[in-house]
Amino acid sequence: MRHQKQNCAPHFAEIEVDFEPAAEGFVFQVARGLSVEFLSTEDVSHFVAAAALGIEEQLTSPENGQRVVIAARVVLRHVRAHESDSHELAFKIAGYLAARRALERAGSHPA
């Protein structure tokens, strides 16, 4: 999922994740051999945590006033960031959008 917004405060985040059914709850894992396209490795852990939060928020968001919890195992496979345009909010939004797309494809969320 790629999230990119151009304005006076640009956003850039790109993640590749796999969604798999889980017995219960939400499990987020970073794949062994995670592919990272970014110069500063210090920020990558913050970006990964933000993406996980965005995914979890989407999978547990209230629907029709009732809290819905989707049991899923999510595996992060790839991260791409831009030195000046990437930040935690951009990755949180990318995670949220990735989970929304997965729910739409599964027929669990209206498009």
Secondary structure as GFF3:
##gff-version 3
##sequence-region A 1 111
A	DSSP	beta_strand	2	5	.	.	.	ID=ss1
A	DSSP	beta_strand	11	21	.	.	.	ID=ss2
A	DSSP	beta_strand	26	37	.	.	.	ID=ss3
A	DSSP	alpha_helix	41	59	.	.	.	ID=ss4
A	DSSP	beta_strand	62	63	.	.	.	ID=ss5
A	DSSP	beta_strand	66	67	.	.	.	ID=ss6
A	DSSP	beta_strand	72	80	.	.	.	ID=ss7
A	DSSP	alpha_helix	88	106	.	.	.	ID=ss8
###
